[in-house]
Amino acid sequence: MSEHTSDNLPVGPSGEEEPIANPGLPEHTWRPTDVDAKAEKRAERQVAFFFALSAICAVLFVVAYFSLDVGDNWDTFLGLGASNLALGTSLGGALLFIGIGVIQWARKLMGDHEIVEMRHPARSSDEDREGTLAALAAGLEESGISRRPLVRNSLLGSLAMLGLPAIVVLRDLGPLPGDVYDDEEYEGAGLERTVWKKGMRVVRDVIGTPIKPSEVEIGDLINCEPAILFETDEEGEPLLHGVEVQIAKSKGAVILVRMEPGDITHGEGRENWAVDGIVAYSKICTHVGCPISLYEQSTHHVLCPCHQSTFDLADSARVVFGPAARALPQLALEVDEEGYLVAQDDFNEPVGPSYWERDSE
């Protein structure tokens, strides 16, 4: 409680009278844990018990993740997917019991004195700063964390165990940038490649028709996809199914633009990547992955509508404005025996937004 002078004015940490009288705070009521050592120890054990339950739930989450079947024949419990039920219950319990333990700690063991802080200028004086540090030290002392090793260690243990579900869940988000799969199993998997291959035709989006250079006028911009999206096997079934289609479409989308050959400034090693002034670039913005296609013919600039990143398609799609940090990846083009535009190979760099393991070149 605050001390008071004979004029009933509260005295602050610096010993000076505060400008406001006692607002009428009731007398402090001591809790059982403040006056009874046995009650205090019992409260400590209660708090540690809840933290231990949290740690157990975190371990159960990991056990359930690896032991319960998820697939064509799901394990079930009361008609529900056992895996989802177990993961949700265990993770929820881990968070719940930490919350209950902290609440019990605050209600029964931490100091519960009323603290009044008067309003001061924006820049605190040195005395106030020292007083704040003293108050923080007092609060740390009142929390009892330094003299209650059972509570402290059980809390740290439960928080450490809570990291296990996070590690497992984050690892399950998808393959790492360098991870790839067999092409026959998973076309274009991983962040570092797409479904484009040498000789694959560039076809119009939606309708899937191949393109000859003579069909593209100067100033045209055509949204295109790799031909494999529209190809079928001998029985007429699509070569790609389900998630493979989405992966191929999302990463393989390109924009095809034709300009005067003399307007193009070829990057080093890219002198033969264009066909009669026709160039192809990834349609995925290198900022956050939005699709781009807002083309200005007079400047050869293409704009991303999300955050206005602007790329110069006449100069290797370098960034001329906006938050994007890298040029659009370019797809090298050539013409096949039937006169249709095809890819020379896959992109020579990952498409889409940057990530931490991507080369800086």
Secondary structure, 3 states (H helix, E strand, C coil): CCEECCCCCEECCCCCECCCCCCCCCCCCCCHHHHCHHHHHHHHHHHHHHHHHHHHHHHHHHHHHHHCCCCCCCCEECCEEHHHHHHHHHHHHHHHHHHHHHHHHHHHCCCCCCCCCCCCCCCCCHHHHHHHHHHHHHHHHHHCCCCCHHHHHHHHHHHHHHHHHHHHHHHCCCCCCCCCCCCCCCCCCCCCCCCCCCCCEEEECCCCCECCHHHCCCCCEEEEEEHHHHCECCCCCECCCCHHHHHHHHHHCEEEEECCHHHCCCCCCCCCCCECCEEEEECECCCCCCECCEEECCCCEEECCCCCCEEECCCCCEEEECCCCCCCCEECEEECCCCCEEECCCCCCCCCCCCCCCCCC
